[in-house]
């Protein structure tokens, strides 16, 4: 089965009802590194619900849309790579809510048989009780094994550029050897992140970390370093994934602040690998 352009562009869901509890909110925070220091009172508010209101990571939005890119579109799911993530928040996420979601494929580009296909997904989430818009997200997926399906030519949208000066700030956060096994409990059960045999067949020495886990760790770093753990300060978070993280890596997030825009880039210095590029975090004003 191959990608079919007309079927792809007709793939949409309107008014999908779903919900999440504070359990999922805390699990997500734990899966991107919160709780590593269980006596840090500011970070603890993301993983402990008693005494004061539970805080929510802005990047939690990325795991609240079911089947954002489903495995049954006709592509070779084993060769699917998440290359770009965009997020716009209109208000802080509640720690638990019932939400209504509209989800669609915004574009599909054929890069040629040897270069794969690009598929752009978009979704909007609203509070089910009153239709208040919470967030919009966009994902760009590279289906490496599905080029030549007959769709229009196209390329990635233009990305944000980080400044050329030295970073203003940086933050280093460790990942755990079992980080991918924990993160997959948020809903992404792609075996590439858990099965050593499948990972080796895909060209990796061991299962790799989810790109969205690295994305959440970058959000964690900016919350800690620039926002003093105030989750209400982040209204947008965009990034491009450039290389995989291996569970157990230490991720360094370099940051450049210009007004209400924080540019960022993530790397694994021990492997001389840049893992997230073109990062743009927008601060609420």
N, C-alpha and C positions, 0 to 999 in steps of 0.2 A: 504494500500500500504506500502511495506517495502523497505528498502535499497536493491539495487541489485549491487553486487560488479562489475560485468562486465560493467554495465551501468554507474556506478560512474566513473570508470577509463577511460571510453570513453568520459566523459564530458569535453569538452575543447572549447575554443573560440580563434580564431586567427585573428588578425587585426581588432579588434573591435574599431571603430572610435567614439570618444566622445570629449567633450570639457568642459571647465569651464571658468568662468569669474572672474573678481576681486570681484564681488558680493559674489560668493561662497567662495572665499578666505577669505573675511572679516567676513562672516557669521560663517565660521569654527572657526576663531580666537575668535570671540565673544562667541561661544558655549563652548570653553574651558577656559573661564575666562578673556580673554583680554578685555580691556575697563572698567574693574571694577574700575580702577582709571583713569578717562578720561583726566586727566591733566598730566599723566606720559608721557613725550615726547618720550621715547624709546619704551614703549609698544604701544603707539598710532600709530606708524608706521606700525603696523600689522592690524589696523582697520580703517585707514584714508588714502585715496589715493592721496590727493592733496599736492602739494609742493615738496615732495620727493618720490622716487619710493616706492611702497608698498612692505613690507616684507612678506615672507611666512613661516609659521611654517613647519618644516620638517614633522611632523605628519599629515599634510594636505593630504599627499599621501594616507593615509588609507581610505579616503572617495572619492577618485577619480576613483576607479575601480567599475563600476556598477555591482550589484548582485554578489559581491565577494563570498558570500555563499547564493545561492538562496533558497527560501522556498519550491520549488517543486521537491526536489530530492528524495522524497519518505519517508523522515524522519518525525518524530513528531516535527514540528517546535516549538511547545510550550515548548519543553524540551531541546532545543538546547542551549548550553552554549559556549561562546567564551573563550577559556582557554589560548591561547598563540598568541602573535603577533610579527612578525619580519619585519624589514624594513632596506633596504640598499639604500642609496641615492648616485647617481653618480655625481650629480650637484644640486645646489639649484633650487627649483621649481620656475618657472616663476609665476607671479601673475595671469596670464591668458594664456591659451594655448589650442590648438587642439592636442589631443594625440591619439596614437594607442596602443591597449592593447592586449596582449596574456594572457589567463587565463586558468588554468587547475587544476584538482585534482591530487596531487602528490602521495597521499597514502590514504588508508582507512583500518583501523584496527578494528577487531571484538574483544572486550574485554570480551564478554560473555553476556548472556541475562540480568543478573542483573547489569552489569557494563557499558553497553552502547557501543557506537562505537566512534572511533576517526577518523576524516576526516581532511586531510592536504591539504590546498589550496595554490597555488602559482600564482603570476601574475607579468608580466613585462610591464612597460609603456615606450613608446618612443614618442618623438615629431613627429607629423604626417608630418611635412614639410620636415624633413631630416633624420628620423629614429634614431636620437640621443637618447640613453637610458637615461631616467630620474631616474627610481627607479625600484626595485623589492620588492615585499612584500610577506609574507607568514602568513597564519592564521591556527591555529589548533582549531577545533571545537569538542566538546564532545556532541554527540547526546545521551542523557541519556536514551531515550526510545527505542533505536534501536539496542541494542546488540543482538547477536545471529542471525545475518543476513547471516552468512556463509563466511565472509571474512577472510583473514589471521590474525593471532595474531600479536600484536605489541604494542608499548608503545610510550610515548612522547619522542621526541629527548632530548638529554642531555642538561640541561640548565646551564646558567652562574651562578656562585656562588658569592655572595657578600662577601667582607672581614669580618672577625670575630671581627675586632677592632671597636671601637666607630666611628660613622660617622664623616667625616671631616666637612660636612656642612649639613644644612637642610633648607627647605623652607615650610611654611604652606600657603595653599591657600584655601579659602572658596568656596564651591559650593552653588548654589542658589536652593531654593525649586522647582523652575521651570526649573532647568538645563536640565533634560531629555527631556522636551517638546521643549526646544530650540535646543538641540543637534540633535533630530530626524529629524529636517529639513535639515540636511546634507544628508539624504537618507535612514537611518535605521528606518523604520516605524514599527518595531516589537512592538506589543501592550503591551508586558510585561513592556515597559518603559513609558506607558501612561495610561493604563486601570487599575484602582484600583481593580476591581472585578477579572480580569484575573490574576493580580499579587498575590492576596490572594489565588486563586486556585492553583497557582504555589508554594505557601508556603512562600510568602513575605508579610509583613504587608502593604506595599505600593509599587508602581512602583519603580524599581531600576534604577540606572544610567547605561548607556551603558558602557561596559568595555573599548571601544575605546575612550569614553569621559574621563575616568580616565587616560587612556594612554596619551591622549593629554594634560591633566592637569599636568602629570609628565614631559612631554616635556616642557611645559610652565615653570615649576619650575626650570628645569636645564638651560633653556635659560636665565631665570632671574638671577639665583644664580651664575652660572659658566660662561656662555657665554656673559654676559652683553648685552643680547638681540641681539647678532649677529647670525642670522639664518644660516649663511654659515659655522659655526663651527661644525655642527652636520652632520655626514655622515651615522650613523647607530643607530637604536633604537629598542631593543628587550625587551620583558617583558612577564611574565606569570601572569595571573589573578587568584587570590586566594580567594577573597571574594567580594561580591557586595558592592558598595557605595550607600548610600541613599541620594538622592538630599537634600541638606542642610548641609551635613557633611563637616567638615574641614579636608582636606587631608594634611598630613605631608609627605614630600618626603625627606628621608635620602639619603645622597650621599657620596660616597667614590671615590676619584680621584687618579688614578695610571697611570701616563703618559697620553696617549690619551684615556684612558678608564675610564668612570665614571660608577661605579656600583650604583644602586639605589634600594630603596624599599619604597613603599608607605603604609601608615597606617592611620587609623582613631582613634586617641588616645582616644577620648571620648567613643568609643565602644570597645576599645582594640582589634581592628581588623586590620590584615595585608591584604591589598586589592590588592597589586601588589608585586610580588616576582621576584627574579632572574633577575632584570633589568640590562641591559648593554647598555650604550650610548657610541658610538664611536665618538671621535672628529676628525675632519679633520686635517691632518698634512701637 
